[in-house]
Amino acid sequence: MRIKVNSREHEFPPGSSLARVVELVRETHKNDPVTRALIERTGFDHLTFIYNSRIVRPDEYESIELKDGDEIRWMRPYAGG
């Protein structure tokens, strides 16, 4: 099935959960300087995941089963003014 992650299409097997996408995003971006700095300072990457225009709490990741055509966005916190 095709899922959009930050506007790019990816293939996932049927029955995949949002937790699988979260795992892949975190693995792919673990060496990003911003992500590394957040983990070093706080112990966590602070990534936020949005599933079909709804912010999802981490305790929901496993319970959301993906469907063909779903859209997932992720973002990290930014500071500044």
N, C-alpha and C positions, 0 to 999 in steps of 0.2 A: 504494500500500500504506500501511497505517496503522502508525505507530510512536509509542510513547509516549516523550516526552522530559520528564523530571521530572514525570511523572503527567499530562501534557497530550498529547492526540493530535495528530499532525501527519501530513500526507500527503507521501510521498516517491515518486518514480518507481521502478519496479522496477530493480534493478541498482545502486541507490545504496549507497555505502560509509559506514562510520562516519565517515570523514574529512569527508564532506559535512555531517554533523550537527555535528561539531567546528567546522568552518568557520562554519556558521550561528550557533552559540552564541557563538563568539568575536566575530563581527561584531556580533551583537546586544548584547553586554555590554561592548564595548570602551570605552565612555564611562562605565561604572559606576565610582563613586569608588574602590571597593576594587580593582577590576581595574586601573584607571589607576595607582593607587599602587604596586601590585605590579610593573607593567611599568616604571614610572619608577625604582623601587629596584633591580630585579633584571634587567630586560630581558625578562621572561617573565610570563605571566599565572598560571601554576601551577595551571590548572584540571585536575581529575581527572575522567576519564570511566569510567563503569561500564556495561558492556554485559551485559544479562541476568544481573545479580548478580555479575559478574566485573570487577575492575579491569583496565583495558586500558592497556598501555604505548603511548606515542606511535608507536613504530615499527610497531605493529599496525593503526593506524587505516585505512590504505588497503586492507589485506588482508581486512577484515571486511565482507562483503556483508550488507546488512540484509535481513531477512525480515519479512513481514507479522506484526504482533503483538509484535515485539521491544520491549524496554524499555531505555531509555538514561537514566541519571542522570548529572548532572554536579554538581560541587561545587568550591568554592575553599577554600584552607586558612584556618583560623581559629587565632588565637593567643589565649591567655588562661589563666586558671586559676580 
